[in-house]
Amino acid sequence: MSATPKMPFDQKKNRRSNQSATERVQLLRLEYWEKVKNIQPENLVLLDEMGVLL
């Protein structure tokens, strides 16, 4: 049985897309928050996606 090499403690796995920091994505995020910022909390429906695989 071979051991899997461990990552150093100062490194984290990155689960974000490389596109997340692009200007286009940042603009889309800003537009989204502008649309939803005035929604009252009692009107929100939250989904638990634990266990959902991409």
C-alpha positions as CSV (number, residue, x, y, z in Angstrom):
1,M,0.0,0.0,0.0
2,S,1.6,3.3,-1.1
3,A,1.1,6.4,0.9
4,T,-0.3,9.5,-0.7
5,P,2.1,12.5,-0.4
6,K,0.6,15.2,1.9
7,M,0.6,18.8,1.0
8,P,2.6,21.2,3.2
9,F,0.5,23.0,5.9
10,D,1.0,26.4,4.2
11,Q,-0.8,25.2,1.0
12,K,-4.5,24.8,0.5
13,K,-6.4,23.1,-2.3
14,N,-7.9,25.7,-4.6
15,R,-11.5,24.8,-5.6
16,R,-12.1,28.1,-7.5
17,S,-12.1,28.5,-11.2
18,N,-9.3,30.5,-12.7
19,Q,-12.0,32.7,-14.2
20,S,-13.3,33.9,-10.8
21,A,-11.0,36.9,-10.7
22,T,-11.6,38.1,-14.3
23,E,-13.2,41.5,-14.8
24,R,-16.2,40.0,-16.6
25,V,-17.0,37.7,-13.6
26,Q,-16.5,40.5,-11.1
27,L,-19.0,42.6,-13.1
28,L,-21.5,39.8,-13.2
29,R,-21.2,39.4,-9.4
30,L,-21.7,43.1,-8.9
31,E,-24.8,43.0,-11.1
32,Y,-26.1,40.0,-9.2
33,W,-25.7,41.7,-5.8
34,E,-27.4,44.8,-7.1
35,K,-30.4,42.7,-8.0
36,V,-30.7,40.8,-4.8
37,K,-29.6,43.3,-2.1
38,N,-33.2,44.5,-1.4
39,I,-34.7,41.0,-1.0
40,Q,-36.1,40.6,2.5
41,P,-34.7,37.6,4.4
42,E,-38.2,36.1,5.0
43,N,-38.6,35.9,1.2
44,L,-35.4,33.8,0.7
45,V,-35.5,30.0,0.1
46,L,-32.2,28.3,1.0
47,L,-31.1,25.0,-0.5
48,D,-28.7,22.6,1.2
49,E,-26.5,21.2,-1.5
50,M,-24.3,19.1,0.8
51,G,-23.2,16.0,-1.1
52,V,-23.9,17.5,-4.6
53,L,-21.0,16.7,-6.9
54,L,-20.1,19.0,-9.7
